[in-house]
Amino acid sequence: MSQKLTLALYQSEGDRLNERGVERIDSVAAPDAILNMLANEFEIISTKVYFAPDSDKSFTIDHFRNEDVAKIILKLECTYKDLVIKQNDDLSSKGGNKAPSGDECFAVELYDAVCDGAQTLKDSITVMITFLNVLNLFYKKQRDFEDDDYAFIKVDG
């Protein structure tokens, strides 16, 4: 199962966020395993968004804190390294049950959850593309919208 992460830039009027004029920058599919890993370490918060500047009708969006983006990137980079080690071991053993070398971290669990234990080259590539898409979304937020308080990485269930 997966959810969607969306980098979105909202319009603001004072301290109110408005849906009208929202710009969706990018979105990626994120497996529950990746979201759970991040949510265990970084809080997902809810923010009220109004349908229009003059409207009292609103809804909430769930998103990562902007101040956590740099730490999330570090976490994803560390996990990426461990995923590469895990996949290398799996592919080198031609699908055997060889344990990963070095320090085992959450990456092994994440890898198994994302590719459901499959160990083919195609599955390995799919896992890496999925993971790197998520990492790239956070890179975009940091690189292009670091100082923008109204750009969020939303979790869309």
Protein Blocks (a to p, Z undefined) as FASTA:
>chain_A
ZZdddddddddehjaccfehpacfbdcdddfklmmmmmmmpccddddddfbfkbcbdcdd
ddddfklmmmmmmmmmmmmmmmmmmmmmmmmnnopacdcehjddfklmmmmmmnnopacf
klmmmmmmmmmmmmmmmmmmmmmmmmmmkbccdddZZ
